[in-house]
Amino acid sequence: MTWAVIRYHPPGPFQLVGRKARHRTMDAWTLEGSRITDPDTLSRLREMLANKSPLIIEHRFYRETRAPHRFICDDADVLDEYLQESRPGDSFCVWSYKSLCRGDNLLLQGKMPDAQGRTPGGVA
């Protein structure tokens, strides 16, 4: 059996990409769906990054057998570059870091000890 080209798609491992095109005819592709690349959407993300909060982003890969990539972004140019590397059908969930990551809903906090098991006093 012959497969198509193997190429690198950051941030994940090498993948087979030859079967991607046929899914576009099998799935219900539409012009009505939400698009992360719409100018209004990109403007809203840029405004949030510039004035309000970093973003928590979950990148779900279309028709791939790997876990979503999750990261925090605080730079609109970095986000633009990342989105340019994504593929048709990939899905993105975006949250405001400041609205979700607060002291009143902290799961836990801990400091890394030194070789003797000590941690520094104060806030860090």
For each residue, the residues with C-beta under 8 A, 3 or more apart:
1:
2:
3: 6 16 18
4: 16 17 18 19
5: 17 18
6: 3 14 15 16 17
7: 14 15 17
8: 14
9: 12 15 85 87
10: 85
11: 69
12: 9 15 61 64 66 69
13: 66
14: 6 7 8
15: 6 7 9 12 64
16: 3 4 6 19
17: 4 5 6 7 20
18: 3 4 5
19: 4 16 22 23 63
20: 17 23 24 63 87
21: 24 25
22: 19 25 26
23: 19 20 26 27 62 63 89
24: 20 21 27 29 88 89
25: 21 22
26: 22 23
27: 23 24 89
28:
29: 24
30: 33
31:
32:
33: 30
34: 38 41
35: 38 41
36: 41 42 83 92
37: 41 42 83
38: 34 35 41 42
39: 42 43
40: 43 44
41: 34 35 36 37 38 44 45
42: 36 37 38 39 45 46 80
43: 39 40 46 47
44: 40 41 47 48
45: 41 42 48 49 55 76 79 94
46: 42 43 49 50 76
47: 43 44 50 51 52
48: 44 45 51 52 53 55 96
49: 45 46 52 53 54 55 73 74 75 76 79
50: 46 47 76
51: 47 48
52: 47 48 49 96 98
53: 48 49 96 97 98 99
54: 49 72 73 74 97 98
55: 45 48 49 72 73 74 79 94 95 96 97
56: 70 71 72 94 95 96 97 100 101
57: 70 71 72 73 79 82 92 93 94
58: 68 69 70 92 93 94
59: 68 69 70 71 82 86 90 91 92
60: 68 90 91 92 93
61: 12 64 66 68 69 87 90
62: 23 87 88 89 90 91
63: 19 20 23 89
64: 12 15 61
65:
66: 12 13 61
67:
68: 58 59 60 61
69: 11 12 58 59 61
70: 56 57 58 59
71: 56 57 59
72: 54 55 56 57 97
73: 49 54 55 57 78 79 82
74: 49 54 55
75: 49 78 79
76: 45 46 49 50 79 80
77: 80 81
78: 73 75 81 82
79: 45 49 55 57 73 75 76 82 83
80: 42 76 77 83 84
81: 77 78 84 85
82: 57 59 73 78 79 85 86
83: 36 37 79 80 86 92
84: 80 81
85: 9 10 81 82
86: 59 82 83 90 92
87: 9 20 61 62 90
88: 24 62
89: 23 24 27 62 63
90: 59 60 61 62 86 87
91: 59 60 62
92: 36 57 58 59 60 83 86
93: 57 58 60
94: 45 55 56 57 58
95: 55 56 99 100
96: 48 52 53 55 56 99 100
97: 53 54 55 56 72 100 101
98: 52 53 54 101 102
99: 53 95 96 102
100: 56 95 96 97 105
101: 56 97 98 105
102: 98 99 105 106
103: 106
104:
105: 100 101 102
106: 102 103 109
107:
108:
109: 106
110:
111: 119 120 124
112: 119
113: 116 117 118 119
114: 117 118 119
115:
116: 113
117: 113 114
118: 113 114
119: 111 112 113 114
120: 111 124
121:
122:
123:
124: 111 120
